[in-house]
Amino acid sequence: MGELWDKGTDTLSHHDLLKEFEGRAASVGGFSGRNSVGLECTGLAKDFSVLGEVVRAMISRPSLPEKELLDAKRVTLDQLK
């Protein structure tokens, strides 16, 4: 699941997300474990509110393309075997 966060939101495409973070010299990464999932973002303090809104959109309104979601599910299930 962690690898799907940056695929986009309901209003921002993957490319839009890249522009937001790279244009501000910031980075974002998803992580997931057996019982956790989340995002980690680093950037400049002056961009905190803008980056916070983008991360909030990534968490609350992810686009989760069906094919990629099914691929991630298959990989996760394989790892549990």
C-alpha positions, 0 to 999 in steps of 0.5 A, a space after each residue: 500500500 505504501 507504494 501507491 500514495 504518490 499515484 495521485 489524488 482526486 484533484 492532483 495527478 502523479 505529475 502534479 504531485 512531483 511538481 509540488 514536491 520537487 519544486 519545493 525541494 521536498 520529498 515524500 515517501 510511503 511506508 507500510 508494514 504488517 499493521 501500519 501505513 503512512 507517509 513521511 514528508 521532508 521539506 523546508 519550514 516555510 513550505 509546511 502549510 502547503 506541503 501539509 495540505 498536499 500530504 493531507 490530500 494524498 492520505 484522505 483522497 488518493 486516486 488508487 488506480 485499480 490495476 496498481 491496487 490489484 498488483 500491490 494486493 497480489 504482492 502483499 499476499 505473496 509476501 504473507 505466504 
